[in-house]
Amino acid sequence: MNNTIFGNNLKAARESKYRVQKDFAEILGIPATTYSQYETGKREPAYKMLVKISDALEVSIDELLRGKNISTTTKAPTRKVVPQEIKDYVRIEIAKALKASY
């Protein structure tokens, strides 16, 4: 991982939502000094922490790692999970409607 690019993108993403590093570090549940080292390139987050950062900032891991311009990048829509009960209900209603149409 290129720590400079990652650190710069991380900082840009964080500043768009959280003004102070300390506030964001608290949300992540890590010391502010650890988070600061991510932004300065002195330290790399573990994969699980990278996912947590990405989720909290609502940017993709790719955006953080590859150096895309975060402020102009269009995010993919969030995929919603449909509960099984709703899927079953829809299936039953479709079956009723098909049966009624014959």
TAUR-V473668 format. One line per field, one symbol per residue. ss: DSSP state (H for helix, E for strand, C for the rest). phi: phi as a letter, one per 30 degrees, with the letter a starting at -180 (. if undefined). burial: I if it has 9 or more other C-alpha atoms within 8 Angstrom, else O. Layout:
ss->???
phi->???
burial->???
This chain:
ss->CCHHHHHHHHHHHHHHHCCCHHHHHHHHCCCHHHHHHHHHCCCCCCHHHHHHHHHHHCCCHHHHHHCCCHHHCCCCCCCCCCCHHHHHHHHHHHHHHHHHCC
phi->.ddddeedddddddddcbdceeddedddibdedddeddddidacddeddddddeddchbddedddciddddcdddddddcccdeddedddeddddddddddc
burial->OOIOIIIIIIIIIIIOOIOOIOIIIIOIOIIIOIIIIIIIIOIOOOOOIIIIIIIOIOIIIOIIIOIOOIOOOOOOOOOOOOOOOOIOOOOOOOOOOOOOOO
